[in-house]
Amino acid sequence: MTDLTELGKKAKQASRALASAGPKKDAALLAAADGLEREAAKILAANREDLEAARAAGMTDALLDRLALNEARIKGMADGLRSVANQTDPVGEVVSGITRPNGLRIEKVRVPLGVIGIIYEARPNVTADAAAICIKAGSAVILRGGKEALRTNTATEAVLRSAMEQAGLPADCVQLVHDTSHDSAKAMMEMTEYLDVLIPRGGKNLIRTVTENARVPVIETGWGNCHIYVDESADTEMAAEIVFNAKTSRPSVCNAAESLLVHSAAAERVLPAIKKRLDEKNVELRGCERTRAILGSSVVPATEEDYATEYLDYILSVKVVDSLDEAIAHIAKYSSGHSECIVTESYENARRFTQEVDSAAVYVNASTRFTDGGEFGLGAEIGISTQKLHARGPMGARELTTTKFIVTGSGQVR
């Protein structure tokens, strides 16, 4: 597409200025944070229009929550930008260095990726978060959000581009694709001349489409079929609180719990307490026969598909298992590799769970909702990587760099 080609050319040019921008990057991020708060009324007005259109189109309440902004969320976006700005700049970091016997000094140094493309869904906070991390990492960014958030994203883009110029950087360090058709997404997947990496951030279908069709190198971020396993020795109150938080604090996000496994020796003790808490939010339980025998017919019979589903809603699949081994096997079969938790008082079972469960984040006695760049001290995140090459888990600025070797000699020849 002609307009995407133009965006690519501008991004490439901007990336050269950004690669050596140093403190200007932080100045731009701090200006953007102030701009978000200053222009909050305009952003919220745009967001209200997006929400009205989404409701009219039949968007679910859980997805509307992902789309919605308010003053607190805008402040959170601004604080995220400030946090990223205050972190150590990864660009220029010397990862390792050696002096060879012939006198050559060889250093491995962190450098920007160049131009990063991001395709994401109706999460307008991603526009600010993703741009901030790319800028901190010294890379220009091309953002392609979902059509449902276009007005909000456009208002946010204006703030970000203005902040770049205030700091003496090209506005084109941040560009938004205003064409939200499938054609624009397809075109981005083929922009090998301009994009150094493409990152999909969203649901299972979006991520699968990008990873299966992109010609540009892809960092795969994960949809989240996250599990909580309540072990035989688990404290009942702790288990109920962790499940309640992981499922209901914000069910529309990828780190929300989608499946609950309970040891048979603890099931009659903990399942009623967990259900009592979840009833406060009217969570629908879809459980195995043993779950239904304990909790009654209000529990919907679970299918095989239920255990493999990321609901992003007030729905939770439940299964009673007879051992830690069975729980680990169930997670291995159905997990998306995002975040899993064990609630236990057994050190040995906690050790086995953390060693044998193969996910990006594995928790002992804590909610899966902590899998987040801000909570992990990264300020914000570009996404949660569930792949194993290059980066895994919440990805901050450091994960959006690559390395090159700088070799210094004094006339050596081979």
Backbone torsions as a table, in degrees:
resi	resn	phi	psi	omega
1	MET	NA	136.3	-174.6
2	THR	-59.3	-44.3	-176.3
3	ASP	-66.1	-36.0	178.2
4	LEU	-69.1	-36.5	175.3
5	THR	-60.8	-41.9	177.5
6	GLU	-64.4	-41.7	176.6
7	LEU	-60.2	-42.1	-179.6
8	GLY	-62.3	-44.2	178.9
9	LYS	-61.9	-44.9	-180.0
10	LYS	-65.1	-39.3	-179.8
11	ALA	-65.2	-41.5	178.7
12	LYS	-60.0	-44.6	-179.7
13	GLN	-65.4	-43.7	-179.9
14	ALA	-64.3	-35.2	-176.9
15	SER	-63.5	-29.5	179.9
16	ARG	-68.3	-39.0	177.0
17	ALA	-70.4	-36.0	-175.6
18	LEU	-73.1	-29.6	-175.3
19	ALA	-59.2	-30.9	-179.0
20	SER	-117.7	26.3	-173.0
21	ALA	-74.7	-25.1	177.9
22	GLY	55.5	-128.0	-176.0
23	PRO	-62.3	-19.4	178.0
24	LYS	-60.4	-31.0	179.4
25	LYS	-62.0	-45.2	-180.0
26	ASP	-66.7	-38.7	177.6
27	ALA	-61.7	-39.3	178.8
28	ALA	-65.5	-41.6	-179.3
29	LEU	-67.6	-39.0	178.1
30	LEU	-67.9	-37.7	176.3
31	ALA	-65.4	-37.9	178.6
32	ALA	-66.3	-39.6	178.2
33	ALA	-61.1	-46.4	177.2
34	ASP	-62.4	-38.4	-179.0
35	GLY	-65.8	-38.7	177.9
36	LEU	-60.4	-43.2	179.9
37	GLU	-71.3	-38.0	180.0
38	ARG	-67.2	-38.3	-177.4
39	GLU	-99.1	20.0	-176.1
40	ALA	-56.9	-39.7	-178.4
41	ALA	-61.5	-42.1	179.0
42	LYS	-66.5	-42.0	-179.3
43	ILE	-65.1	-42.5	-179.5
44	LEU	-67.6	-35.8	176.9
45	ALA	-63.4	-42.8	176.6
46	ALA	-63.9	-39.1	-179.6
47	ASN	-66.1	-37.5	177.2
48	ARG	-61.5	-39.2	177.2
49	GLU	-64.3	-42.5	177.3
50	ASP	-61.8	-42.4	-179.5
51	LEU	-65.2	-40.7	179.1
52	GLU	-61.9	-44.1	179.3
53	ALA	-66.0	-39.1	-179.4
54	ALA	-66.9	-40.9	176.8
55	ARG	-61.9	-44.1	-179.9
56	ALA	-62.4	-28.6	179.5
57	ALA	-85.8	-2.0	175.9
58	GLY	89.1	21.3	178.6
59	MET	-63.3	140.6	-178.7
60	THR	-69.3	160.4	-179.9
61	ASP	-60.3	-39.3	-178.7
62	ALA	-64.4	-40.9	179.1
63	LEU	-74.4	-30.5	174.1
64	LEU	-62.5	-35.6	177.8
65	ASP	-63.9	-36.0	177.9
66	ARG	-66.6	-33.8	-177.4
67	LEU	-80.0	-27.7	-169.8
68	ALA	-75.3	139.4	169.3
69	LEU	-116.0	155.5	170.4
70	ASN	-145.2	-180.0	-176.5
71	GLU	-60.1	-38.8	-179.3
72	ALA	-65.8	-39.7	-179.6
73	ARG	-70.6	-36.4	176.2
74	ILE	-66.0	-39.9	176.3
75	LYS	-62.1	-38.9	177.1
76	GLY	-62.5	-39.8	176.2
77	MET	-62.0	-44.7	-179.8
78	ALA	-64.9	-42.2	178.6
79	ASP	-64.2	-35.2	177.1
80	GLY	-62.8	-41.8	177.7
81	LEU	-62.5	-42.6	179.1
82	ARG	-64.6	-39.3	179.3
83	SER	-63.5	-42.4	177.9
84	VAL	-63.8	-42.0	-179.4
85	ALA	-61.4	-34.2	-175.6
86	ASN	-84.1	-2.4	178.9
87	GLN	-82.6	162.5	177.3
88	THR	-65.2	136.0	179.1
89	ASP	-70.2	121.5	179.6
90	PRO	-74.4	-22.9	-176.5
91	VAL	-69.6	127.3	-179.1
92	GLY	95.4	-7.6	178.3
93	GLU	-62.1	130.8	176.0
94	VAL	-85.4	109.7	-177.5
95	VAL	-73.7	-41.3	178.2
96	SER	-158.9	160.3	178.4
97	GLY	-156.7	139.7	178.0
98	ILE	-139.8	156.1	171.3
99	THR	-113.4	120.1	-178.1
100	ARG	-75.7	160.1	179.6
101	PRO	-55.7	-27.1	179.6
102	ASN	-83.6	2.9	177.1
103	GLY	96.1	-7.8	178.0
104	LEU	-66.1	132.9	174.5
105	ARG	-99.9	117.8	-176.2
106	ILE	-115.5	120.2	179.0
107	GLU	-121.4	137.2	171.2
108	LYS	-98.6	121.0	-170.2
109	VAL	-124.1	141.8	177.4
110	ARG	-76.3	134.9	179.4
111	VAL	-137.3	160.2	179.7
112	PRO	-64.9	155.9	173.3
113	LEU	-72.3	-34.7	179.2
114	GLY	124.4	-92.8	176.6
115	VAL	-125.5	126.4	-177.9
116	ILE	-113.0	130.4	173.6
117	GLY	-103.2	140.0	179.7
118	ILE	-131.2	124.7	174.9
119	ILE	-110.3	122.5	-175.6
120	TYR	-143.0	172.2	-173.6
121	GLU	-102.4	-152.2	-169.4
122	ALA	-80.2	61.2	177.4
123	ARG	-126.4	86.5	-173.1
124	PRO	-62.8	-22.5	176.8
125	ASN	-64.5	-24.5	179.7
126	VAL	-62.7	-31.9	-179.0
127	THR	-57.1	-45.9	179.4
128	ALA	-76.6	-45.8	-177.5
129	ASP	-59.2	-50.4	-175.8
130	ALA	-65.6	-42.9	179.1
131	ALA	-61.2	-42.4	-178.1
132	ALA	-60.7	-45.0	-176.5
133	ILE	-69.7	-40.3	177.5
134	CYS	-62.1	-44.6	179.6
135	ILE	-62.1	-45.7	179.0
136	LYS	-59.1	-36.6	-179.9
137	ALA	-80.6	1.2	175.7
138	GLY	81.9	17.1	-178.2
139	SER	-114.2	140.3	170.2
140	ALA	-72.0	156.0	-175.3
141	VAL	-134.6	138.4	171.8
142	ILE	-113.7	118.5	-173.8
143	LEU	-104.9	130.6	176.0
144	ARG	-128.3	95.2	-179.0
145	GLY	-87.7	178.5	179.3
146	GLY	-75.7	155.6	-177.8
147	LYS	-62.8	-29.0	-176.6
148	GLU	-64.3	-24.5	-176.0
149	ALA	-111.7	16.4	-171.4
150	LEU	-59.9	-43.7	-178.7
151	ARG	-63.8	-44.2	179.7
152	THR	-64.5	-44.1	-179.5
153	ASN	-63.3	-38.0	-180.0
154	THR	-64.9	-42.1	178.1
155	ALA	-65.1	-38.2	179.2
156	THR	-70.2	-39.8	178.5
157	GLU	-58.1	-41.5	-178.9
158	ALA	-59.7	-40.4	178.5
159	VAL	-64.7	-45.0	-176.8
160	LEU	-65.6	-43.4	-179.1
161	ARG	-66.3	-39.5	177.2
162	SER	-62.5	-39.3	-179.7
163	ALA	-66.2	-36.8	177.0
164	MET	-59.0	-46.8	-178.3
165	GLU	-66.5	-37.2	177.6
166	GLN	-58.9	-33.7	-177.6
167	ALA	-88.7	2.8	179.1
168	GLY	83.2	22.6	177.9
169	LEU	-111.8	159.0	176.9
170	PRO	-64.2	136.4	175.4
171	ALA	-58.4	-29.1	-176.2
172	ASP	-73.9	4.8	168.8
173	CYS	-60.8	-27.8	177.9
174	VAL	-126.5	122.4	177.7
175	GLN	-136.3	140.0	179.1
176	LEU	-109.6	133.5	174.1
177	VAL	-80.8	114.9	-176.9
178	HIS	-86.1	-14.1	173.7
179	ASP	-86.0	109.4	-176.5
180	THR	-101.0	22.0	178.1
181	SER	-75.8	166.1	175.8
182	HIS	-61.9	-29.1	-179.9
183	ASP	-62.0	-38.7	-179.2
184	SER	-69.3	-37.8	177.0
185	ALA	-64.2	-43.5	179.3
186	LYS	-62.4	-40.8	-179.3
187	ALA	-64.0	-39.4	178.7
188	MET	-63.6	-35.6	179.9
189	MET	-65.5	-15.9	-176.4
190	GLU	-111.7	9.8	-174.9
191	MET	-84.1	56.9	-176.0
192	THR	-64.8	-24.8	-178.3
193	GLU	-75.9	-23.0	-172.1
194	TYR	-120.2	-32.5	-178.4
195	LEU	-94.7	130.5	175.8
196	ASP	-86.9	-27.0	176.8
197	VAL	-157.0	150.6	178.0
198	LEU	-123.6	132.8	-178.5
199	ILE	-121.9	115.3	172.7
200	PRO	-87.0	136.3	178.7
201	ARG	-134.1	111.0	-178.2
202	GLY	165.9	-148.4	-175.9
203	GLY	-79.4	176.4	-175.3
204	LYS	-57.5	-43.5	-175.9
205	ASN	-66.8	-41.3	178.6
206	LEU	-62.1	-48.1	-176.6
207	ILE	-63.6	-42.2	179.5
208	ARG	-63.6	-43.3	-179.5
209	THR	-59.5	-44.9	-178.1
210	VAL	-68.4	-46.7	-176.9
211	THR	-66.0	-30.1	-177.9
212	GLU	-84.7	-21.6	-171.9
213	ASN	-117.7	-13.5	-174.6
214	ALA	-74.4	139.9	170.1
215	ARG	-94.3	-20.0	175.8
216	VAL	-78.4	143.0	175.2
217	PRO	-55.0	138.5	-173.7
218	VAL	-120.1	135.1	164.3
219	ILE	-100.0	116.8	-173.6
220	GLU	-85.0	117.3	172.0
221	THR	-93.8	157.3	-165.9
222	GLY	-105.0	137.8	162.1
223	TRP	-73.7	158.4	-169.3
224	GLY	-121.7	96.8	166.0
225	ASN	-94.7	83.4	-172.2
226	CYS	-92.2	141.7	-175.6
227	HIS	-116.2	148.3	166.6
228	ILE	-121.8	125.8	176.3
229	TYR	-108.4	120.0	177.5
230	VAL	-95.9	110.3	-174.2
231	ASP	-76.2	168.6	-178.6
232	GLU	-56.9	-36.9	-174.6
233	SER	-92.9	5.7	-172.5
234	ALA	-61.6	143.1	171.7
235	ASP	-72.1	127.9	-173.1
236	THR	-61.8	-48.5	-177.6
237	GLU	-64.3	-41.3	178.5
238	MET	-62.9	-44.3	-179.6
239	ALA	-60.3	-45.3	-178.8
240	ALA	-62.8	-41.4	-178.2
241	GLU	-69.2	-41.2	179.8
242	ILE	-65.1	-45.4	179.8
243	VAL	-63.6	-43.4	179.9
244	PHE	-59.3	-46.9	-179.7
245	ASN	-65.5	-47.0	-175.2
246	ALA	-65.4	-30.9	-178.4
247	LYS	-90.2	-39.3	-165.1
248	THR	-109.8	-13.4	-175.9
249	SER	-64.8	-34.3	171.8
250	ARG	-164.0	86.1	-171.2
251	PRO	-68.0	-13.2	-174.0
252	SER	-88.6	6.9	-177.0
253	VAL	-109.7	162.6	-170.5
254	CYS	-72.0	-17.9	179.4
255	ASN	-95.7	8.7	174.9
256	ALA	-75.4	143.8	178.9
257	ALA	-69.2	138.7	178.7
258	GLU	-117.9	-18.6	-175.5
259	SER	-142.6	138.2	-179.3
260	LEU	-119.1	127.5	175.2
261	LEU	-115.1	134.9	-177.1
262	VAL	-131.4	131.6	178.0
263	HIS	-64.8	137.3	-176.3
264	SER	-58.4	-31.0	-179.4
265	ALA	-72.9	-16.9	179.7
266	ALA	-110.4	-7.5	-169.3
267	ALA	-60.2	-47.1	-177.6
268	GLU	-67.6	-24.4	179.9
269	ARG	-83.0	-44.5	-170.1
270	VAL	-96.6	-30.8	-175.4
271	LEU	-60.7	-44.1	177.8
272	PRO	-61.6	-37.7	179.4
273	ALA	-67.0	-39.8	178.2
274	ILE	-66.2	-44.7	-179.9
275	LYS	-62.1	-37.4	179.9
276	LYS	-59.9	-43.2	178.1
277	ARG	-67.6	-45.0	-177.8
278	LEU	-66.0	-27.5	177.2
279	ASP	-62.5	-24.2	178.8
280	GLU	-62.0	-26.3	179.8
281	LYS	-112.3	11.8	179.2
282	ASN	55.7	42.8	178.7
283	VAL	-72.7	129.1	176.6
284	GLU	-82.5	126.1	178.3
285	LEU	-100.3	135.0	175.2
286	ARG	-121.6	105.6	-168.1
287	GLY	-124.6	167.0	175.4
288	CYS	-72.5	175.2	-177.0
289	GLU	-63.4	-37.1	179.5
290	ARG	-68.3	-34.3	174.5
291	THR	-63.6	-45.5	-179.1
292	ARG	-66.6	-32.6	178.2
293	ALA	-65.4	-31.8	-179.6
294	ILE	-85.6	-42.0	-171.9
295	LEU	-99.9	-14.4	176.0
296	GLY	98.6	-179.8	-171.6
297	SER	-74.3	-7.8	176.2
298	SER	-67.7	-18.0	176.9
299	VAL	-82.1	125.0	-179.8
300	VAL	-74.0	136.4	176.8
301	PRO	-59.2	129.9	-179.0
302	ALA	-82.1	144.3	174.5
303	THR	-107.6	171.2	175.7
304	GLU	-58.4	-39.1	-179.3
305	GLU	-63.5	-35.4	-179.5
306	ASP	-58.8	-40.3	-177.3
307	TYR	-71.6	-14.2	179.9
308	ALA	-105.2	7.3	-170.4
309	THR	-101.4	134.9	167.1
310	GLU	-92.9	103.4	-172.2
311	TYR	-74.3	-40.2	-173.8
312	LEU	55.3	37.6	-174.3
313	ASP	-157.4	178.5	-179.8
314	TYR	-80.9	61.2	178.9
315	ILE	-136.7	139.1	-178.7
316	LEU	-140.3	127.6	174.2
317	SER	-84.8	145.9	-174.6
318	VAL	-135.7	138.2	176.2
319	LYS	-144.1	136.0	173.7
320	VAL	-89.9	128.7	-179.6
321	VAL	-120.8	159.7	-174.4
322	ASP	-98.5	-4.6	-177.0
323	SER	-164.0	164.4	172.6
324	LEU	-61.8	-39.4	178.9
325	ASP	-58.7	-42.6	179.7
326	GLU	-66.1	-38.1	178.3
327	ALA	-64.3	-45.3	179.8
328	ILE	-63.4	-40.1	178.8
329	ALA	-64.9	-40.2	178.6
330	HIS	-62.9	-45.2	179.5
331	ILE	-62.9	-42.7	178.9
332	ALA	-59.8	-34.6	-177.9
333	LYS	-76.8	-40.6	-169.2
334	TYR	-109.2	-17.3	-173.5
335	SER	-68.0	151.1	172.6
336	SER	-90.8	1.3	178.6
337	GLY	81.4	22.1	-175.7
338	HIS	-91.5	-79.1	-175.2
339	SER	-144.6	134.7	178.9
340	GLU	-136.3	151.4	-177.4
341	CYS	-134.4	142.4	167.9
342	ILE	-114.4	133.3	172.3
343	VAL	-105.8	115.1	-172.0
344	THR	-158.9	156.6	170.3
345	GLU	-107.4	5.5	-177.7
346	SER	-97.7	117.0	177.8
347	TYR	-61.5	-42.8	-177.2
348	GLU	-64.7	-42.4	178.7
349	ASN	-67.9	-36.4	176.3
350	ALA	-63.8	-42.9	179.5
351	ARG	-62.1	-46.5	179.6
352	ARG	-62.9	-41.7	-178.3
353	PHE	-62.6	-46.7	-178.2
354	THR	-68.3	-29.5	180.0
355	GLN	-81.4	-34.9	-170.6
356	GLU	-99.2	-19.4	177.3
357	VAL	-83.4	123.7	-171.6
358	ASP	-101.6	73.3	178.1
359	SER	-129.9	166.1	-176.1
360	ALA	-66.2	-33.4	178.2
361	ALA	-135.5	128.7	-179.5
362	VAL	-126.4	126.7	-172.1
363	TYR	-112.2	148.2	168.8
364	VAL	-119.2	115.1	175.7
365	ASN	57.7	44.2	175.9
366	ALA	-155.5	151.4	-177.1
367	SER	-67.0	143.8	175.3
368	THR	-66.4	-14.1	-178.6
369	ARG	-65.4	-9.4	179.0
370	PHE	-79.5	-8.5	179.4
371	THR	-73.1	92.1	-170.4
372	ASP	-162.7	140.1	-178.3
373	GLY	-58.4	-42.5	179.0
374	GLY	-63.5	-44.7	-179.5
375	GLU	-67.7	-27.8	179.4
376	PHE	-89.5	7.1	175.9
377	GLY	85.2	15.4	-179.2
378	LEU	-93.9	-2.9	-178.6
379	GLY	86.1	-58.2	174.8
380	ALA	-153.5	-177.1	-177.6
381	GLU	-141.6	155.1	173.9
382	ILE	-87.3	-18.2	-178.4
383	GLY	155.9	176.5	177.0
384	ILE	-106.6	110.5	-179.5
385	SER	-80.1	128.9	176.0
386	THR	-108.8	6.2	175.6
387	GLN	-87.8	177.1	-174.8
388	LYS	-114.2	-8.4	179.0
389	LEU	-98.0	138.4	176.5
390	HIS	73.9	-60.2	-175.8
391	ALA	-145.9	148.5	178.4
392	ARG	-144.9	139.0	-177.1
393	GLY	84.5	-164.8	179.8
394	PRO	-58.3	131.4	-176.7
395	MET	-108.3	118.1	175.0
396	GLY	-102.9	-160.7	-175.6
397	ALA	-62.4	-39.0	-177.1
398	ARG	-61.2	-37.3	-178.9
399	GLU	-72.5	-13.0	179.4
400	LEU	-101.6	26.8	172.4
401	THR	-118.8	163.9	170.4
402	THR	-122.9	-170.4	-179.9
403	THR	-129.8	157.6	169.2
404	LYS	-139.6	157.5	177.7
405	PHE	-93.3	131.1	173.2
406	ILE	-111.7	119.4	-173.8
407	VAL	-115.2	121.4	-176.8
408	THR	-115.6	126.8	-179.4
409	GLY	-128.4	-173.2	178.8
410	SER	-136.1	41.6	178.7
411	GLY	103.0	9.3	-178.9
412	GLN	-62.9	141.7	172.0
413	VAL	-130.7	159.1	-177.5
414	ARG	-113.8	NA	NA
